[in-house]
Amino acid sequence: MKDARESERVVPLRKASYMAVVRNSVGTRMFRNFYAKVNGKDTDIMRDGDLSCAFFVSSVLSMFDLVKSVHGTVAGTIRDLEKSGWKEARTARAGDVIVWEPMLDERGERHSHIGFALGNGLAVSNASASGVPVRHSMTFGLRNGRPKRRITAMYRAQKL
């Protein structure tokens, strides 16, 4: 007996599915940990979600074959975006990848940040405080009338 869907013509909707995964990622704990050998020792290089933004973004992009591999750093993710045909954009559209300026963390380490544009001034990125992706303003709100965190680049996929 045939499955009812076998006779149907099913055409995947890549952009709609991609955006659903981005929106539905909010709150997931699945990007908190990624292990590597560091000086011979097994180490969670994501620090239980503290440094998971690039791992989150590149994992979602990898699911849709929009980058070559998963990355643990913003710089590695950006290099892969560029090699995979993503182009810089001047204004954000839903699905674009956003890169924010580096900031100092509580350890005094400087880190860039990366996430996804949702549209209407909103974004999804990993929050180091909670260790999970959260929905937020693209500028993380305002401080003294200026964005709390400046956007340094936006990338758009030609394949979407």
CNS distance restraints for C-alpha pairs under 8 A (distance, minus, plus):
assign (resid   2 and name CA) (resid   6 and name CA) 6.70 0.50 0.50
assign (resid   3 and name CA) (resid   7 and name CA) 7.97 0.50 0.50
assign (resid   4 and name CA) (resid   8 and name CA) 7.45 0.50 0.50
assign (resid   5 and name CA) (resid   9 and name CA) 7.97 0.50 0.50
assign (resid  13 and name CA) (resid  17 and name CA) 6.04 0.50 0.50
assign (resid  14 and name CA) (resid  18 and name CA) 5.93 0.50 0.50
assign (resid  14 and name CA) (resid  64 and name CA) 7.51 0.50 0.50
assign (resid  14 and name CA) (resid 160 and name CA) 6.85 0.50 0.50
assign (resid  15 and name CA) (resid  19 and name CA) 6.07 0.50 0.50
assign (resid  15 and name CA) (resid  95 and name CA) 7.92 0.50 0.50
assign (resid  15 and name CA) (resid 160 and name CA) 5.52 0.50 0.50
assign (resid  16 and name CA) (resid  20 and name CA) 6.16 0.50 0.50
assign (resid  17 and name CA) (resid  21 and name CA) 6.28 0.50 0.50
assign (resid  18 and name CA) (resid  22 and name CA) 6.34 0.50 0.50
assign (resid  18 and name CA) (resid  60 and name CA) 7.88 0.50 0.50
assign (resid  18 and name CA) (resid  64 and name CA) 7.02 0.50 0.50
assign (resid  18 and name CA) (resid  95 and name CA) 7.75 0.50 0.50
assign (resid  19 and name CA) (resid  23 and name CA) 6.12 0.50 0.50
assign (resid  19 and name CA) (resid  94 and name CA) 7.68 0.50 0.50
assign (resid  19 and name CA) (resid  95 and name CA) 6.32 0.50 0.50
assign (resid  19 and name CA) (resid 118 and name CA) 7.94 0.50 0.50
assign (resid  20 and name CA) (resid  24 and name CA) 5.86 0.50 0.50
assign (resid  21 and name CA) (resid  25 and name CA) 5.91 0.50 0.50
assign (resid  21 and name CA) (resid  60 and name CA) 7.48 0.50 0.50
assign (resid  22 and name CA) (resid  26 and name CA) 7.53 0.50 0.50
assign (resid  22 and name CA) (resid  60 and name CA) 7.37 0.50 0.50
assign (resid  22 and name CA) (resid 116 and name CA) 7.37 0.50 0.50
assign (resid  22 and name CA) (resid 124 and name CA) 7.31 0.50 0.50
assign (resid  23 and name CA) (resid 118 and name CA) 7.73 0.50 0.50
assign (resid  23 and name CA) (resid 124 and name CA) 7.46 0.50 0.50
assign (resid  25 and name CA) (resid 133 and name CA) 6.45 0.50 0.50
assign (resid  26 and name CA) (resid 124 and name CA) 7.24 0.50 0.50
assign (resid  26 and name CA) (resid 132 and name CA) 7.10 0.50 0.50
assign (resid  26 and name CA) (resid 133 and name CA) 4.84 0.50 0.50
assign (resid  26 and name CA) (resid 134 and name CA) 5.03 0.50 0.50
assign (resid  26 and name CA) (resid 135 and name CA) 6.61 0.50 0.50
assign (resid  27 and name CA) (resid 132 and name CA) 5.36 0.50 0.50
assign (resid  27 and name CA) (resid 133 and name CA) 5.50 0.50 0.50
assign (resid  27 and name CA) (resid 134 and name CA) 6.23 0.50 0.50
assign (resid  28 and name CA) (resid 132 and name CA) 5.89 0.50 0.50
assign (resid  28 and name CA) (resid 133 and name CA) 6.64 0.50 0.50
assign (resid  29 and name CA) (resid 131 and name CA) 7.31 0.50 0.50
assign (resid  29 and name CA) (resid 132 and name CA) 5.61 0.50 0.50
assign (resid  31 and name CA) (resid  49 and name CA) 6.80 0.50 0.50
assign (resid  31 and name CA) (resid  52 and name CA) 6.30 0.50 0.50
assign (resid  31 and name CA) (resid  55 and name CA) 6.56 0.50 0.50
assign (resid  31 and name CA) (resid  56 and name CA) 5.55 0.50 0.50
assign (resid  31 and name CA) (resid 132 and name CA) 7.20 0.50 0.50
assign (resid  32 and name CA) (resid  46 and name CA) 6.32 0.50 0.50
assign (resid  32 and name CA) (resid  47 and name CA) 7.51 0.50 0.50
assign (resid  32 and name CA) (resid  48 and name CA) 4.89 0.50 0.50
assign (resid  32 and name CA) (resid  49 and name CA) 3.82 0.50 0.50
assign (resid  32 and name CA) (resid  50 and name CA) 7.55 0.50 0.50
assign (resid  32 and name CA) (resid  52 and name CA) 6.05 0.50 0.50
assign (resid  32 and name CA) (resid 131 and name CA) 5.98 0.50 0.50
assign (resid  32 and name CA) (resid 132 and name CA) 6.82 0.50 0.50
assign (resid  33 and name CA) (resid  44 and name CA) 5.84 0.50 0.50
assign (resid  33 and name CA) (resid  45 and name CA) 7.23 0.50 0.50
assign (resid  33 and name CA) (resid  46 and name CA) 5.36 0.50 0.50
assign (resid  33 and name CA) (resid  47 and name CA) 6.89 0.50 0.50
assign (resid  33 and name CA) (resid  48 and name CA) 5.31 0.50 0.50
assign (resid  33 and name CA) (resid  49 and name CA) 6.27 0.50 0.50
assign (resid  33 and name CA) (resid  52 and name CA) 7.60 0.50 0.50
assign (resid  34 and name CA) (resid  44 and name CA) 5.39 0.50 0.50
assign (resid  34 and name CA) (resid  45 and name CA) 5.91 0.50 0.50
assign (resid  34 and name CA) (resid  46 and name CA) 5.77 0.50 0.50
assign (resid  34 and name CA) (resid  72 and name CA) 7.99 0.50 0.50
assign (resid  35 and name CA) (resid  42 and name CA) 6.45 0.50 0.50
assign (resid  35 and name CA) (resid  43 and name CA) 5.33 0.50 0.50
assign (resid  35 and name CA) (resid  44 and name CA) 4.44 0.50 0.50
assign (resid  35 and name CA) (resid  45 and name CA) 5.87 0.50 0.50
assign (resid  35 and name CA) (resid  46 and name CA) 7.76 0.50 0.50
assign (resid  36 and name CA) (resid  41 and name CA) 7.98 0.50 0.50
assign (resid  36 and name CA) (resid  42 and name CA) 5.67 0.50 0.50
assign (resid  36 and name CA) (resid  43 and name CA) 5.44 0.50 0.50
assign (resid  36 and name CA) (resid  44 and name CA) 6.60 0.50 0.50
assign (resid  36 and name CA) (resid  45 and name CA) 6.61 0.50 0.50
assign (resid  37 and name CA) (resid  41 and name CA) 5.10 0.50 0.50
assign (resid  37 and name CA) (resid  42 and name CA) 4.58 0.50 0.50
assign (resid  37 and name CA) (resid  43 and name CA) 5.95 0.50 0.50
assign (resid  38 and name CA) (resid  42 and name CA) 6.38 0.50 0.50
assign (resid  38 and name CA) (resid  43 and name CA) 6.19 0.50 0.50
assign (resid  44 and name CA) (resid  48 and name CA) 6.86 0.50 0.50
assign (resid  45 and name CA) (resid  51 and name CA) 7.60 0.50 0.50
assign (resid  45 and name CA) (resid  72 and name CA) 7.67 0.50 0.50
assign (resid  46 and name CA) (resid  50 and name CA) 6.02 0.50 0.50
assign (resid  46 and name CA) (resid  51 and name CA) 4.69 0.50 0.50
assign (resid  46 and name CA) (resid  52 and name CA) 5.24 0.50 0.50
assign (resid  46 and name CA) (resid  72 and name CA) 7.45 0.50 0.50
assign (resid  47 and name CA) (resid  51 and name CA) 6.17 0.50 0.50
assign (resid  47 and name CA) (resid  52 and name CA) 7.93 0.50 0.50
assign (resid  48 and name CA) (resid  52 and name CA) 8.00 0.50 0.50
assign (resid  48 and name CA) (resid 131 and name CA) 6.57 0.50 0.50
assign (resid  49 and name CA) (resid 126 and name CA) 7.76 0.50 0.50
assign (resid  49 and name CA) (resid 127 and name CA) 7.88 0.50 0.50
assign (resid  49 and name CA) (resid 128 and name CA) 6.11 0.50 0.50
assign (resid  49 and name CA) (resid 130 and name CA) 7.35 0.50 0.50
assign (resid  49 and name CA) (resid 131 and name CA) 3.77 0.50 0.50
assign (resid  49 and name CA) (resid 132 and name CA) 6.45 0.50 0.50
assign (resid  50 and name CA) (resid 127 and name CA) 7.33 0.50 0.50
assign (resid  50 and name CA) (resid 128 and name CA) 4.11 0.50 0.50
assign (resid  50 and name CA) (resid 129 and name CA) 6.71 0.50 0.50
assign (resid  50 and name CA) (resid 130 and name CA) 7.73 0.50 0.50
assign (resid  50 and name CA) (resid 131 and name CA) 5.36 0.50 0.50
assign (resid  51 and name CA) (resid 128 and name CA) 6.37 0.50 0.50
assign (resid  51 and name CA) (resid 131 and name CA) 7.90 0.50 0.50
assign (resid  52 and name CA) (resid  56 and name CA) 5.96 0.50 0.50
assign (resid  52 and name CA) (resid  72 and name CA) 7.22 0.50 0.50
assign (resid  52 and name CA) (resid 126 and name CA) 6.26 0.50 0.50
assign (resid  52 and name CA) (resid 128 and name CA) 7.48 0.50 0.50
assign (resid  52 and name CA) (resid 131 and name CA) 7.17 0.50 0.50
assign (resid  53 and name CA) (resid  57 and name CA) 6.23 0.50 0.50
assign (resid  53 and name CA) (resid  74 and name CA) 7.63 0.50 0.50
assign (resid  53 and name CA) (resid 113 and name CA) 6.46 0.50 0.50
assign (resid  53 and name CA) (resid 114 and name CA) 5.79 0.50 0.50
assign (resid  53 and name CA) (resid 115 and name CA) 6.69 0.50 0.50
assign (resid  53 and name CA) (resid 125 and name CA) 6.24 0.50 0.50
assign (resid  53 and name CA) (resid 126 and name CA) 4.83 0.50 0.50
assign (resid  53 and name CA) (resid 127 and name CA) 7.66 0.50 0.50
assign (resid  53 and name CA) (resid 133 and name CA) 7.94 0.50 0.50
assign (resid  54 and name CA) (resid  58 and name CA) 5.83 0.50 0.50
assign (resid  54 and name CA) (resid  71 and name CA) 6.13 0.50 0.50
assign (resid  54 and name CA) (resid  72 and name CA) 5.52 0.50 0.50
assign (resid  54 and name CA) (resid  73 and name CA) 5.30 0.50 0.50
assign (resid  54 and name CA) (resid  74 and name CA) 5.14 0.50 0.50
assign (resid  54 and name CA) (resid  77 and name CA) 6.42 0.50 0.50
assign (resid  54 and name CA) (resid 113 and name CA) 7.55 0.50 0.50
assign (resid  54 and name CA) (resid 114 and name CA) 6.16 0.50 0.50
assign (resid  54 and name CA) (resid 115 and name CA) 7.76 0.50 0.50
assign (resid  55 and name CA) (resid  59 and name CA) 5.85 0.50 0.50
assign (resid  55 and name CA) (resid  70 and name CA) 6.37 0.50 0.50
assign (resid  55 and name CA) (resid  71 and name CA) 5.37 0.50 0.50
assign (resid  55 and name CA) (resid  72 and name CA) 4.98 0.50 0.50
assign (resid  55 and name CA) (resid  73 and name CA) 7.17 0.50 0.50
assign (resid  56 and name CA) (resid  60 and name CA) 6.40 0.50 0.50
assign (resid  56 and name CA) (resid 125 and name CA) 7.92 0.50 0.50
assign (resid  56 and name CA) (resid 126 and name CA) 7.07 0.50 0.50
assign (resid  56 and name CA) (resid 133 and name CA) 7.82 0.50 0.50
assign (resid  57 and name CA) (resid  61 and name CA) 6.23 0.50 0.50
assign (resid  57 and name CA) (resid 114 and name CA) 7.14 0.50 0.50
assign (resid  57 and name CA) (resid 115 and name CA) 6.08 0.50 0.50
assign (resid  57 and name CA) (resid 116 and name CA) 7.42 0.50 0.50
assign (resid  57 and name CA) (resid 125 and name CA) 7.86 0.50 0.50
assign (resid  58 and name CA) (resid  62 and name CA) 5.85 0.50 0.50
assign (resid  58 and name CA) (resid  67 and name CA) 7.15 0.50 0.50
assign (resid  58 and name CA) (resid  69 and name CA) 7.05 0.50 0.50
assign (resid  58 and name CA) (resid  70 and name CA) 4.94 0.50 0.50
assign (resid  58 and name CA) (resid  71 and name CA) 5.87 0.50 0.50
assign (resid  58 and name CA) (resid  77 and name CA) 6.28 0.50 0.50
assign (resid  59 and name CA) (resid  63 and name CA) 6.28 0.50 0.50
assign (resid  59 and name CA) (resid  69 and name CA) 7.70 0.50 0.50
assign (resid  59 and name CA) (resid  70 and name CA) 5.28 0.50 0.50
assign (resid  59 and name CA) (resid  71 and name CA) 7.64 0.50 0.50
assign (resid  60 and name CA) (resid  64 and name CA) 6.89 0.50 0.50
assign (resid  61 and name CA) (resid  65 and name CA) 6.31 0.50 0.50
assign (resid  61 and name CA) (resid  66 and name CA) 5.05 0.50 0.50
assign (resid  61 and name CA) (resid  67 and name CA) 5.85 0.50 0.50
assign (resid  62 and name CA) (resid  66 and name CA) 5.71 0.50 0.50
assign (resid  62 and name CA) (resid  67 and name CA) 5.33 0.50 0.50
assign (resid  62 and name CA) (resid  68 and name CA) 6.62 0.50 0.50
assign (resid  62 and name CA) (resid  69 and name CA) 5.90 0.50 0.50
assign (resid  62 and name CA) (resid  70 and name CA) 6.39 0.50 0.50
assign (resid  66 and name CA) (resid  81 and name CA) 7.83 0.50 0.50
assign (resid  66 and name CA) (resid  84 and name CA) 6.80 0.50 0.50
assign (resid  66 and name CA) (resid 157 and name CA) 7.55 0.50 0.50
assign (resid  66 and name CA) (resid 159 and name CA) 7.52 0.50 0.50
assign (resid  67 and name CA) (resid  80 and name CA) 5.96 0.50 0.50
assign (resid  67 and name CA) (resid  81 and name CA) 6.03 0.50 0.50
assign (resid  67 and name CA) (resid  84 and name CA) 5.59 0.50 0.50
assign (resid  68 and name CA) (resid  80 and name CA) 6.54 0.50 0.50
assign (resid  68 and name CA) (resid  84 and name CA) 7.01 0.50 0.50
assign (resid  69 and name CA) (resid  80 and name CA) 7.72 0.50 0.50
assign (resid  70 and name CA) (resid  77 and name CA) 7.72 0.50 0.50
assign (resid  71 and name CA) (resid  76 and name CA) 6.05 0.50 0.50
assign (resid  71 and name CA) (resid  77 and name CA) 5.77 0.50 0.50
assign (resid  72 and name CA) (resid  76 and name CA) 7.28 0.50 0.50
assign (resid  72 and name CA) (resid  77 and name CA) 7.78 0.50 0.50
assign (resid  73 and name CA) (resid  77 and name CA) 6.28 0.50 0.50
assign (resid  74 and name CA) (resid  78 and name CA) 6.14 0.50 0.50
assign (resid  74 and name CA) (resid 112 and name CA) 6.50 0.50 0.50
assign (resid  74 and name CA) (resid 113 and name CA) 6.64 0.50 0.50
assign (resid  74 and name CA) (resid 114 and name CA) 6.47 0.50 0.50
assign (resid  75 and name CA) (resid  79 and name CA) 6.25 0.50 0.50
assign (resid  76 and name CA) (resid  80 and name CA) 6.27 0.50 0.50
assign (resid  77 and name CA) (resid  81 and name CA) 6.13 0.50 0.50
assign (resid  78 and name CA) (resid  82 and name CA) 6.26 0.50 0.50
assign (resid  79 and name CA) (resid  83 and name CA) 6.23 0.50 0.50
assign (resid  80 and name CA) (resid  84 and name CA) 5.88 0.50 0.50
assign (resid  81 and name CA) (resid  85 and name CA) 6.46 0.50 0.50
assign (resid  81 and name CA) (resid  86 and name CA) 5.25 0.50 0.50
assign (resid  81 and name CA) (resid 155 and name CA) 7.74 0.50 0.50
assign (resid  82 and name CA) (resid  86 and name CA) 5.22 0.50 0.50
assign (resid  82 and name CA) (resid  87 and name CA) 6.77 0.50 0.50
assign (resid  85 and name CA) (resid 157 and name CA) 6.76 0.50 0.50
assign (resid  85 and name CA) (resid 158 and name CA) 6.81 0.50 0.50
assign (resid  86 and name CA) (resid 155 and name CA) 5.86 0.50 0.50
assign (resid  86 and name CA) (resid 156 and name CA) 5.32 0.50 0.50
assign (resid  86 and name CA) (resid 157 and name CA) 4.54 0.50 0.50
assign (resid  86 and name CA) (resid 158 and name CA) 6.28 0.50 0.50
assign (resid  87 and name CA) (resid 155 and name CA) 5.32 0.50 0.50
assign (resid  87 and name CA) (resid 156 and name CA) 5.35 0.50 0.50
assign (resid  87 and name CA) (resid 157 and name CA) 6.58 0.50 0.50
assign (resid  87 and name CA) (resid 158 and name CA) 7.50 0.50 0.50
assign (resid  88 and name CA) (resid 153 and name CA) 6.83 0.50 0.50
assign (resid  88 and name CA) (resid 154 and name CA) 5.53 0.50 0.50
assign (resid  88 and name CA) (resid 155 and name CA) 4.41 0.50 0.50
assign (resid  88 and name CA) (resid 156 and name CA) 6.22 0.50 0.50
assign (resid  89 and name CA) (resid 153 and name CA) 7.59 0.50 0.50
assign (resid  89 and name CA) (resid 154 and name CA) 5.32 0.50 0.50
assign (resid  89 and name CA) (resid 155 and name CA) 5.47 0.50 0.50
assign (resid  89 and name CA) (resid 156 and name CA) 6.11 0.50 0.50
assign (resid  90 and name CA) (resid 154 and name CA) 6.98 0.50 0.50
assign (resid  91 and name CA) (resid 154 and name CA) 7.53 0.50 0.50
assign (resid  92 and name CA) (resid  96 and name CA) 6.31 0.50 0.50
assign (resid  92 and name CA) (resid 117 and name CA) 6.48 0.50 0.50
assign (resid  92 and name CA) (resid 119 and name CA) 7.05 0.50 0.50
assign (resid  92 and name CA) (resid 154 and name CA) 6.77 0.50 0.50
assign (resid  93 and name CA) (resid 117 and name CA) 6.34 0.50 0.50
assign (resid  93 and name CA) (resid 118 and name CA) 7.14 0.50 0.50
assign (resid  93 and name CA) (resid 119 and name CA) 5.57 0.50 0.50
assign (resid  94 and name CA) (resid 116 and name CA) 7.67 0.50 0.50
assign (resid  94 and name CA) (resid 117 and name CA) 5.02 0.50 0.50
assign (resid  94 and name CA) (resid 118 and name CA) 4.39 0.50 0.50
assign (resid  94 and name CA) (resid 119 and name CA) 4.56 0.50 0.50
assign (resid  95 and name CA) (resid 116 and name CA) 6.03 0.50 0.50
assign (resid  95 and name CA) (resid 117 and name CA) 5.45 0.50 0.50
assign (resid  95 and name CA) (resid 118 and name CA) 6.23 0.50 0.50
assign (resid  95 and name CA) (resid 119 and name CA) 7.99 0.50 0.50
assign (resid  95 and name CA) (resid 156 and name CA) 7.48 0.50 0.50
assign (resid  96 and name CA) (resid 116 and name CA) 5.78 0.50 0.50
assign (resid  96 and name CA) (resid 117 and name CA) 5.28 0.50 0.50
assign (resid  96 and name CA) (resid 118 and name CA) 7.96 0.50 0.50
assign (resid  96 and name CA) (resid 154 and name CA) 6.47 0.50 0.50
assign (resid  96 and name CA) (resid 155 and name CA) 5.53 0.50 0.50
assign (resid  96 and name CA) (resid 156 and name CA) 4.89 0.50 0.50
assign (resid  96 and name CA) (resid 157 and name CA) 7.21 0.50 0.50
assign (resid  97 and name CA) (resid 114 and name CA) 7.06 0.50 0.50
assign (resid  97 and name CA) (resid 115 and name CA) 5.74 0.50 0.50
assign (resid  97 and name CA) (resid 116 and name CA) 4.64 0.50 0.50
assign (resid  97 and name CA) (resid 117 and name CA) 6.20 0.50 0.50
assign (resid  97 and name CA) (resid 154 and name CA) 5.57 0.50 0.50
assign (resid  97 and name CA) (resid 155 and name CA) 5.07 0.50 0.50
assign (resid  97 and name CA) (resid 156 and name CA) 6.63 0.50 0.50
assign (resid  98 and name CA) (resid 114 and name CA) 5.58 0.50 0.50
assign (resid  98 and name CA) (resid 115 and name CA) 5.30 0.50 0.50
assign (resid  98 and name CA) (resid 116 and name CA) 5.70 0.50 0.50
assign (resid  98 and name CA) (resid 117 and name CA) 6.48 0.50 0.50
assign (resid  98 and name CA) (resid 151 and name CA) 6.95 0.50 0.50
assign (resid  98 and name CA) (resid 152 and name CA) 7.90 0.50 0.50
assign (resid  98 and name CA) (resid 153 and name CA) 6.02 0.50 0.50
assign (resid  98 and name CA) (resid 154 and name CA) 4.52 0.50 0.50
assign (resid  98 and name CA) (resid 155 and name CA) 6.53 0.50 0.50
assign (resid  99 and name CA) (resid 112 and name CA) 7.23 0.50 0.50
assign (resid  99 and name CA) (resid 113 and name CA) 5.72 0.50 0.50
assign (resid  99 and name CA) (resid 114 and name CA) 4.50 0.50 0.50
assign (resid  99 and name CA) (resid 115 and name CA) 6.71 0.50 0.50
assign (resid  99 and name CA) (resid 151 and name CA) 5.88 0.50 0.50
assign (resid  99 and name CA) (resid 152 and name CA) 5.69 0.50 0.50
assign (resid  99 and name CA) (resid 153 and name CA) 5.11 0.50 0.50
assign (resid  99 and name CA) (resid 154 and name CA) 6.14 0.50 0.50
assign (resid 100 and name CA) (resid 112 and name CA) 6.03 0.50 0.50
assign (resid 100 and name CA) (resid 113 and name CA) 5.08 0.50 0.50
assign (resid 100 and name CA) (resid 114 and name CA) 6.20 0.50 0.50
assign (resid 100 and name CA) (resid 149 and name CA) 6.52 0.50 0.50
assign (resid 100 and name CA) (resid 150 and name CA) 5.72 0.50 0.50
assign (resid 100 and name CA) (resid 151 and name CA) 4.31 0.50 0.50
assign (resid 100 and name CA) (resid 152 and name CA) 5.24 0.50 0.50
assign (resid 100 and name CA) (resid 153 and name CA) 7.02 0.50 0.50
assign (resid 101 and name CA) (resid 112 and name CA) 5.49 0.50 0.50
assign (resid 101 and name CA) (resid 113 and name CA) 6.81 0.50 0.50
assign (resid 101 and name CA) (resid 149 and name CA) 6.55 0.50 0.50
assign (resid 101 and name CA) (resid 150 and name CA) 5.64 0.50 0.50
assign (resid 101 and name CA) (resid 151 and name CA) 6.06 0.50 0.50
assign (resid 101 and name CA) (resid 152 and name CA) 5.65 0.50 0.50
assign (resid 102 and name CA) (resid 110 and name CA) 5.89 0.50 0.50
assign (resid 102 and name CA) (resid 111 and name CA) 4.78 0.50 0.50
assign (resid 102 and name CA) (resid 112 and name CA) 3.84 0.50 0.50
assign (resid 102 and name CA) (resid 113 and name CA) 6.70 0.50 0.50
assign (resid 103 and name CA) (resid 109 and name CA) 7.98 0.50 0.50
assign (resid 103 and name CA) (resid 110 and name CA) 5.29 0.50 0.50
assign (resid 103 and name CA) (resid 111 and name CA) 5.50 0.50 0.50
assign (resid 103 and name CA) (resid 112 and name CA) 6.48 0.50 0.50
assign (resid 104 and name CA) (resid 108 and name CA) 5.31 0.50 0.50
assign (resid 104 and name CA) (resid 109 and name CA) 5.25 0.50 0.50
assign (resid 104 and name CA) (resid 110 and name CA) 4.41 0.50 0.50
assign (resid 104 and name CA) (resid 111 and name CA) 6.39 0.50 0.50
assign (resid 105 and name CA) (resid 109 and name CA) 5.42 0.50 0.50
assign (resid 105 and name CA) (resid 110 and name CA) 6.38 0.50 0.50
assign (resid 105 and name CA) (resid 111 and name CA) 7.21 0.50 0.50
assign (resid 114 and name CA) (resid 125 and name CA) 6.59 0.50 0.50
assign (resid 115 and name CA) (resid 123 and name CA) 6.88 0.50 0.50
assign (resid 115 and name CA) (resid 124 and name CA) 5.68 0.50 0.50
assign (resid 115 and name CA) (resid 125 and name CA) 4.30 0.50 0.50
assign (resid 115 and name CA) (resid 126 and name CA) 7.23 0.50 0.50
assign (resid 116 and name CA) (resid 123 and name CA) 5.46 0.50 0.50
assign (resid 116 and name CA) (resid 124 and name CA) 5.23 0.50 0.50
assign (resid 116 and name CA) (resid 125 and name CA) 6.40 0.50 0.50
assign (resid 117 and name CA) (resid 121 and name CA) 7.71 0.50 0.50
assign (resid 117 and name CA) (resid 122 and name CA) 6.21 0.50 0.50
assign (resid 117 and name CA) (resid 123 and name CA) 4.40 0.50 0.50
assign (resid 117 and name CA) (resid 124 and name CA) 6.58 0.50 0.50
assign (resid 117 and name CA) (resid 138 and name CA) 7.28 0.50 0.50
assign (resid 118 and name CA) (resid 122 and name CA) 5.29 0.50 0.50
assign (resid 118 and name CA) (resid 123 and name CA) 5.00 0.50 0.50
assign (resid 118 and name CA) (resid 124 and name CA) 6.96 0.50 0.50
assign (resid 119 and name CA) (resid 123 and name CA) 7.24 0.50 0.50
assign (resid 121 and name CA) (resid 137 and name CA) 5.93 0.50 0.50
assign (resid 121 and name CA) (resid 138 and name CA) 5.48 0.50 0.50
assign (resid 122 and name CA) (resid 135 and name CA) 6.97 0.50 0.50
assign (resid 122 and name CA) (resid 136 and name CA) 5.66 0.50 0.50
assign (resid 122 and name CA) (resid 137 and name CA) 4.58 0.50 0.50
assign (resid 122 and name CA) (resid 138 and name CA) 5.05 0.50 0.50
assign (resid 123 and name CA) (resid 135 and name CA) 5.70 0.50 0.50
assign (resid 123 and name CA) (resid 136 and name CA) 5.42 0.50 0.50
assign (resid 123 and name CA) (resid 137 and name CA) 5.92 0.50 0.50
assign (resid 123 and name CA) (resid 138 and name CA) 5.16 0.50 0.50
assign (resid 124 and name CA) (resid 133 and name CA) 6.30 0.50 0.50
assign (resid 124 and name CA) (resid 134 and name CA) 5.45 0.50 0.50
assign (resid 124 and name CA) (resid 135 and name CA) 4.50 0.50 0.50
assign (resid 124 and name CA) (resid 136 and name CA) 6.24 0.50 0.50
assign (resid 125 and name CA) (resid 133 and name CA) 5.01 0.50 0.50
assign (resid 125 and name CA) (resid 134 and name CA) 5.71 0.50 0.50
assign (resid 125 and name CA) (resid 135 and name CA) 6.84 0.50 0.50
assign (resid 125 and name CA) (resid 136 and name CA) 7.89 0.50 0.50
assign (resid 126 and name CA) (resid 131 and name CA) 6.43 0.50 0.50
assign (resid 126 and name CA) (resid 132 and name CA) 5.18 0.50 0.50
assign (resid 126 and name CA) (resid 133 and name CA) 3.81 0.50 0.50
assign (resid 126 and name CA) (resid 134 and name CA) 6.01 0.50 0.50
assign (resid 127 and name CA) (resid 131 and name CA) 5.45 0.50 0.50
assign (resid 127 and name CA) (resid 132 and name CA) 5.66 0.50 0.50
assign (resid 127 and name CA) (resid 133 and name CA) 5.80 0.50 0.50
assign (resid 127 and name CA) (resid 134 and name CA) 6.23 0.50 0.50
assign (resid 128 and name CA) (resid 132 and name CA) 7.30 0.50 0.50
assign (resid 136 and name CA) (resid 140 and name CA) 6.25 0.50 0.50
assign (resid 137 and name CA) (resid 141 and name CA) 5.83 0.50 0.50
assign (resid 139 and name CA) (resid 147 and name CA) 5.06 0.50 0.50
assign (resid 139 and name CA) (resid 148 and name CA) 5.96 0.50 0.50
assign (resid 139 and name CA) (resid 149 and name CA) 5.41 0.50 0.50
assign (resid 139 and name CA) (resid 150 and name CA) 6.36 0.50 0.50
assign (resid 139 and name CA) (resid 151 and name CA) 7.20 0.50 0.50
assign (resid 140 and name CA) (resid 147 and name CA) 6.81 0.50 0.50
assign (resid 140 and name CA) (resid 148 and name CA) 5.61 0.50 0.50
assign (resid 140 and name CA) (resid 149 and name CA) 6.12 0.50 0.50
assign (resid 141 and name CA) (resid 147 and name CA) 5.97 0.50 0.50
assign (resid 141 and name CA) (resid 148 and name CA) 5.82 0.50 0.50
assign (resid 142 and name CA) (resid 146 and name CA) 5.14 0.50 0.50
assign (resid 142 and name CA) (resid 147 and name CA) 4.53 0.50 0.50
assign (resid 142 and name CA) (resid 148 and name CA) 5.18 0.50 0.50
assign (resid 143 and name CA) (resid 147 and name CA) 6.19 0.50 0.50
assign (resid 143 and name CA) (resid 148 and name CA) 5.53 0.50 0.50
